[in-house]
Amino acid sequence: MSGLEQLYQQIILDHAKRRVGEPLADPQGGHPAGESHQHNPICGDEIRLRVELDGTTDQSIIERISWEGNGCSISMAAASVLSEMAAGTTRGELLELIDEFREMMRSRGTTEPDEERLGDGAAFAGVSKFPARVKCAMLSWVAAENALLDAAKA
């Protein structure tokens, strides 16, 4: 294993333990909020994720992402990384990050992640080589995308 792969593995393990954004929090101050529950029946990973915004446009700021879940280190770490990255971004920026993360996960390890854009999310590049684990990494990102759509209806 290369030094970079070891670093990425350590980032994933660290986030799986820290679990930034957990537990699921009640929306504050009347902010528009959306929620999504996702389940991976193949491995049993499960997450309920809530996004709070300061409005309903693409320029609305993500006030908070909170979640609760159970699953493997990859799925829990992905939720933690997402929660940490999303704070302070706009709804539109977060949707772009979700698309970038999705493309990286679909690449099967053939594309280099943009570490500047994806931050700790780039640590999941190695996971993309294992199709059975891609769903684990994507679970919270899909939940966030659906929660953003739900919040736009608020």
N, C-alpha and C positions, 0 to 999 in steps of 0.2 A: 504494500500500500504506500502510495506517495505521501509526501509531507502535506500536500494540499488536501488529499483525501482524508488523512488523519485529522486535519484541522476541521474539515467539513463534518466528519463524524462526531467530533467533540462538540461542535456547535449544535448539532441535532440533539445529542445527549443532554447538553446543558439546558436547552429550551424544553426538552421533555420533562426535566426536573423542575425548572422555574415556573413553567406554565403561565406566562404573562397573559393577562386578560381573564384569567379564571378567578373567581367563580362568575357565573351568569349574574348580571346586575340589573336591577329594575331601572327603566329609563328615568332620567332626571329632567326637571324643569320644563316639561312639556315638549321636549325635543322630538321631532319625527324619529321613529325607530322602526326597524324591520327585523324580523326574526326568521330563522330557517333551521329546520331539523334535518340532518342528513345521516344516513346509515349505510354502511358498507356490509351487505349480507355475506360477502365472501369471507371476511375475517372478523366481523362483529364490531368494528370500530363505529362509534356513534358520537355525534356532536350536535349541540343546540347552540346556535350563535346569534347574538343580537348586535346590530349596528345602530348607533345613535348619531344623528346629524343635526346641524344647526339650521337646516332648510331642506327643500326637496329638489333643488336644481343640481346640475353637474358641478357647479361651483360651491355647493354646500360643503362645509368642513365636517370631517369625521370627528365627532366629539369623543366617541369611545366604541371599542369593540369588546364585548365580553362573551364568555362562553362557558359551557360545562360539557364534559365528555369523558368517554372511556375508550381506550384503544391502545394500539402499539405506540412505541416511542416516536415513530415517524409521524403518525397522525396528530399526536398531542404536540409535538415540536412544531409542526406546520401551523397549527392553530396559534401557538405562542408567538412564532415569528410574524405571522400575519397581524396579530393584535399589536405587536410592537411597531411594525412598519406603518400601519394604517393611521395611527394617531396623528392628527393634524393635516392629513392629506385631504384633498377634495374628493367628492364622490367620483368625479371623472378620472382623477389620477388613480384612485384605487381600482376602478374598472380597468384602466390600462395596465396596472401592475398585475391584476388577475390574469389578463390576457397574456402578458409576458411570462408569468409563471406557468400558465397552461402550455404555452408553446415550448418552454424549456422541458416540461414534463413529457411532452409528446415527442421530443427529439430523440429519445432513446440514447442520450449521451452524445449526440453528434453536433450539438451547438454549445458554444461557450456562453455561460450566463453573464449578463452585464452586472457585475458585482456592485457597481456604483448605484444602479437602479434597484436591484433586488436585495441588496444588503445581505443579511443572514439567509434570505431565501435562496441565494445562490448555492448554499450548502446542499440543497436537494438535487443538484445536477446529477450526482451519482445515482440517486434513486431512480432517475428516468431510464436507466439501463435495465431495470427490473419491472416489467409490465405489471406484475402482480402487486407491486408496492406503490405504483403510480396513484392508484385510487386512494390509498392511505394518505399520501401527501396532498392530494387534491381535495379531500373531503371538506376541510374548513374553508378553502378558497371558493369552492362551489357554494357552500353555505353563505359565505359573505356576499357573493354575487346575487344569490337569491334574496338575501336579507336587504340588499341595496334596492332591488326591484320592489320589494314589499314596502320599504320606507318611502319610496317615491309615490306610493299610493296614499300615504298618510295625509 
